[in-house]
């Protein structure tokens, strides 16, 4: 089901990560994933219920530091948020990264109000704010880097 990028785009838009007009980077990411990124260690995992795609996570190893991974996307369909599905996906990603000898998992997010729920999820899951870069995404919208030691 993950090979059908339109379903992934639908989840990402529903989750509020991107507007429908801003999804080109997601389409490009999944096109590259199926063309070559899987060979570079990139991973995608989905959560489906009764044949409906309700969540997606995308993560990859950082190229230089050994054992450092980055979660670049975690999205749960808006109508399914608040039921623990994001936590299940995040737990699955962490377990998979551990199996691959990962020692740190990084997550970049925004300081915007739209990402409040995501930041609370990461904090509840044991992530710490490792860095903040003011105005990274735009005026008054900081990059917030979360980090969790997995080993």
Secondary structure in CASP SS format (residue, H / E / C, confidence):
PFRMAT SS
TARGET T0000
AUTHOR 0000-0000-0000
METHOD secondary structure of the structure
MODEL  1
X C 1.00
X C 1.00
X C 1.00
X C 1.00
X H 1.00
X H 1.00
X H 1.00
X H 1.00
X H 1.00
X H 1.00
X H 1.00
X H 1.00
X H 1.00
X H 1.00
X C 1.00
X C 1.00
X C 1.00
X C 1.00
X C 1.00
X H 1.00
X H 1.00
X H 1.00
X C 1.00
X H 1.00
X H 1.00
X H 1.00
X H 1.00
X H 1.00
X H 1.00
X H 1.00
X H 1.00
X H 1.00
X H 1.00
X H 1.00
X H 1.00
X C 1.00
X H 1.00
X H 1.00
X H 1.00
X H 1.00
X C 1.00
X C 1.00
X E 1.00
X E 1.00
X E 1.00
X E 1.00
X E 1.00
X E 1.00
X E 1.00
X C 1.00
X C 1.00
X E 1.00
X E 1.00
X E 1.00
X E 1.00
X E 1.00
X E 1.00
X E 1.00
X E 1.00
X E 1.00
X E 1.00
X C 1.00
X C 1.00
X C 1.00
X C 1.00
X C 1.00
X C 1.00
X E 1.00
X E 1.00
X E 1.00
X E 1.00
X E 1.00
X E 1.00
X E 1.00
X E 1.00
X E 1.00
X C 1.00
X H 1.00
X H 1.00
X H 1.00
X C 1.00
X C 1.00
X C 1.00
X C 1.00
X H 1.00
X H 1.00
X H 1.00
X H 1.00
X H 1.00
X H 1.00
X H 1.00
X H 1.00
X H 1.00
X H 1.00
X H 1.00
X H 1.00
X H 1.00
X H 1.00
X H 1.00
X C 1.00
X C 1.00
X C 1.00
X C 1.00
X E 1.00
X E 1.00
X E 1.00
X E 1.00
X E 1.00
X E 1.00
X E 1.00
X C 1.00
X C 1.00
X H 1.00
X H 1.00
X H 1.00
X H 1.00
X H 1.00
X H 1.00
X H 1.00
X H 1.00
X H 1.00
X H 1.00
X H 1.00
X H 1.00
X C 1.00
X C 1.00
X C 1.00
X E 1.00
X E 1.00
X E 1.00
X E 1.00
X E 1.00
X E 1.00
X E 1.00
X E 1.00
X E 1.00
X E 1.00
X E 1.00
X C 1.00
X C 1.00
X E 1.00
X E 1.00
X E 1.00
X E 1.00
X E 1.00
X E 1.00
X E 1.00
X E 1.00
X E 1.00
X C 1.00
X C 1.00
END
